[in-house]
């Protein structure tokens, strides 16, 4: 756990202890002593989480980015990609693994539905559907970041750019939802470099005062939750959209969304 850089060693240790006791074994004082030493070692010097980059959704939307990637190996339609990721509070790996069939558009109801993984440990275990309708405040979708219009523009561009004669006019369901310029799944470096470029263009620092990078897999969850809170989305709804498996306990039910981000 320490060599792999895990920050949640206490959770793994707690699960191991519970399994040990539930299977009929005794939890001795020697095991407790060893566990305390192991946890102290895994937690020593790790510092605060580095996945705390927050990008302004309005700032990204105002860039009016084109359809081409802004970083090598990054997604096409980078502006639409960022808006959808933030509104759906996804992790970086979940967006990279998303397929064309996971996003459904209803142009009559002006809604889009993205079927997302139910577990962060299994990005292929899709089954948690989250929908957004049009949130435009005017007839011009360019004025407001809108998940429906972002999905609509993304879908139209994928059709125009990647549909070939042998596809019968439609992209296959297994085609990446956010492909790179070659129609393949984005690389991790491509995604990280895209986020870094978005940060540069919006004037957002990507390192903290200690020189540690702030870019991480959770940037859409942090950025999206703050944006939704600014839209006055109820603080109970935001954890549901984030597919957070626990409800807020009583001491935290009075908190606003921006105060509960650390629990997501």
N, C-alpha and C positions, 0 to 999 in steps of 0.2 A: 504493500500500500504506500509506503514512504517513497520507494524508488519510482513508483508510477506517478507520484505527485497527487495522490488522492487527498482531498480536503475533508472527507467525511468518514475517516477511519473510526470515530466513535460509533457511528451508525452500524458499521459492519461488525464491530466488536460487540455491540449490544445484541444484534441478531444472533451472533455466534453463541453468546452466553445464554440467550433464551432457548436456542435449540439444544444446547448442552443440558440444560436443566429439564426441558420438556421430554428429552429422551431417557430420563431416569438417572442421570449422573449427578454427582454432588459437586457443588461449586465451593471449592476449598479456599482457605485464606491464601495459600500459595498461588492459586490462579488469580485471585484478586490483586495480589502484590505484582504479579507479572503483567497483568492487564494494565495496571496504573502506569508501570514503566513503559510499556509499549505505546500507550496513548500519549504520554508525555513526549516520547520521541517523535511520533508522527505529527504532533501538533506544534513542536518547537520550531520557531522561526519562520512559520509559513506566512505570517503577516496577513493583511486583509485580502479579500478576494480581488483579483485583477479584472474580472469580467464585469466591470462597472461602467463601461462606455455608454453614454446617453447621447443619441443624435436627435435633433429636432425633426419631427416628421414634417412640420411646416417648412423647415429649412431645406429638407431634401426635396419636397414638392416644388419649392420655389426655384430650384435649379433648372427645372424643365429639361431634364436629361433626355437624350435621344434613345434610340433602340439598341445601339451598339454597346458592348461591354466597355466599362471605363477602366478595367484592369485585365491583364492577360489571364485567361482561364476563368474569368468571372462571368456572371449571368448576363444574358441579353436583357434589355428593358430593365436596367438597374434601378431606376426610380420606382417602377411598378413593383419590382421584387421587394424593395425596401418597405414600401407602404403596406403590401400584403403581409409581409413578415411581422411588421410592428402591430398591425391591427389584430392579427391572429396570435400574437405573443408566442411565436415559435422559437425554437432553438436553431442554431445554425445548421446542425446536422440534419434536423427534420426538414428544413427547406431544401437542402441539397438532395435528400432522398425522395422528395415529393415527385409524383408522377402526374402526367396529364389527366388521367382518369380521376384523380383525387379532387379536382376543382370542377364544380358544376355551376354553370351560369343559367339564370332564369331572367331573360331579358324582358319578359312581361311584368314580373314582379320587381324587377330591378334589384335582384339579390344574387349573391355568390355564396357558395357553400364549399368549404375546404374540409375534406376528411383527413384528420390528423392522427398521429400515433397516440395511443392511450397510455403508453409508458415511455419514459425518456431512455430506458435501457434497451428498448426494442423499437427502432425507428420504422420497422416494417409492420408493426402491429397496429395498423390503422383501424379506426373504428369510432373515433370521437369527432363528430361532425360539428363544425361551428360556422354559422352564417352571418353575413353582414348585408344590409341593404344599402342603398345609395344614401350618403350623408352630405351630398352637395347642398350648399346654402344658396345657390343660384343656378340658373340654367347653363352656366359655363362650368364644366367639370374641371377646368384648369385653375379655378380660383381656390378650390379646397381639396386637400388629399382625401380621396374617396376610395374605399376598397373595391366597391363594385366596378367603378370605371377603370381602376387599375387592373383588375382582372379582365375586364372587357378588352382593354388595349393590349394586354399581354397575350390574350388568346388570339386576337386578330393578327398580331405580329408573328406569332408562332405559325399560324396558318400560312401567312404570306411567305415566310422565310424558309420553312422547313418541309412543307408538303410537297411531295414529288408525285410523278404520274402514277406510280405503282401503289399509292396510298388511297386511291379512290376519293380524293378530295378532303380527307380527314387524317389528322395525326393519330397514330396508334395510342392506345391507353397506356402503354408502358414507356412512352416517350417522356423524357424529363420535363417537369413543369417549369423549371428554371434552368434551361440548358445554357452552355457556353456558345460561342460563335460557331462552333463546329457541330452543334446539336448533341453534344455529349454532356454527361453529368459534370458539374463544376468541381474543380479541385478545391481542397481546403485553402491552399495558398491563394487561389483565385478569389475566393469569398473574403478572406481576410484582407487581401489587397484592395478589394472593392470597398470594403468598410473603411479602410484607411483613406482611400481616395474621397469617399463621401465626407469623412471627417475633415479632410484638408479643404474641400470645397465649401464646407459650411463653417469653417473656422473653429472646429472643435479639437481640443488637445487630445492626443492619443497616448500620452504618458503622464504619470502623476509626478509629484514633487520629488519622489525617490527614484525617478527614471524608469519605473515599471510600466510596461504597456497596459493599456486599459481595454484593448480589443479582446473580446472573448465570445464564446458561443451564445451568451445570454444577452447580447446587446439589443436584439429586437424585443425581448421581454421587458427589459428596463425601459427602453425608449417608448415602447408601445403602452406600457402601463401608465407612464407619466402623461402620455398624450391622451389616453382615454380618461384619465382623471381630470385633465384640463377640459375635456368635453363634457364633464359632469356625469360620466358613466358611474353608476352606483358601485361603491367599493365591494359589495358582495358579488356583483357581476364579473368584475375583473378577474378574481381567482378562478371563476368558472370558465371564463374564456381561456385562461392560461392552463386549463386542465390540471389545476392544483388539487390533489386528491383529498385534502383536509379542509374542514371548515374552520373559520377563525374561532378560537376559544373566547370565552366570555370577556377576559380582560382586554381583548383587542377589538371587540365588536364596535367600539365607538370611534375607531381610527379611520381616517380618510385613506384612500388608495395609496397616495404617495408616502404615507407613513407605514404601510404594510408591505412595501416592495421587498423588504428583506425576508419576508415569509413566503414569497412566491417560489 
